[in-house]
Amino acid sequence: MRIIAHRGASAYAPENTLEAFRLAIAMGSKDFEFDIHRTKDGVLVVNHNYYVIDSLEKKRHIAKLYFADLRKIDVAHYFIGADFHCVPSVDEVLEEIGGKAELLNFEIKNDGNIYPGIEEQLLKAIRSHGLFKKALISSFDYGTLARMRSASPDIAIGLLVRPLGSLMVAHSLKKAEVIKAENLHISYKNASSKNISMIREAGLRCFVYTVNDRKTAERIKSAGADGIFSNFPDIMGNWELKP
């Protein structure tokens, strides 16, 4: 079972920052997940929300900010004891972890196609770094994944689904089939043996989010999941990252 560093080692350092990714590497991580947005001037950046919070506690939407202005905002002010950290570009993150990674899960945040053309732009960035074979593109937004599949018949795709029951798992599997997804990503709340078996029997890998205690991780591993996303890349102690 893969242990995927969720936004880096985000339990120990501000999420999606270069420090969080460096720390995950130091902990032995080979698999990483992070979120993709785009600035007003077209720079792909790594941040969880569609906005950042500035020093005045004001929401500043990434799509309306130039990259140079975004870089002036400390996104680590919520993290006790943290120094100043800015939002990194996708290029910076890939330069930091790309060569050390086995899996790179790019979660595109693009509800309502707020970033038109981001799919092709991200593909170009991935190829320019020589990381196509390590890349997995995920999103909660089905339209984004459909456009990604149209842009590339070969890129690995993972459909993210909200907490759901067995009937909704079956529905999500049908949607995943249409876009030829390789993965279905489900919440730990729904990571039962039945649901995981249903996903794997359909020929898809099952990754589970977000697992932050070992007891839950052990249960999900026993249920047959292929991977978990965790803010604690060291959650498994002496477990191997893969079977």
Secondary structure, DSSP 4 states (H G I P E B T S, - for coil): -EEEEETTTTTTS-TTSHHHHHHHHHTT--EEEEEEEE-TTS-EEE-SSSEEE-TTS-EEEGGGS-HHHHTTS-TTTTSTT----PPPBHHHHHHHHGGG-SEEEEEE--GGGSSTTHHHHHHHHHHHTT-GGGEEEEES-HHHHHHHHHH-SSSEEEEE--S--HHHHHHHHHHHHHTT-SEEEEEGGG--HHHHHHHHHTT-EEEEE---SHHHHHHHHHTT-SEEEES-TTTTTT--S--
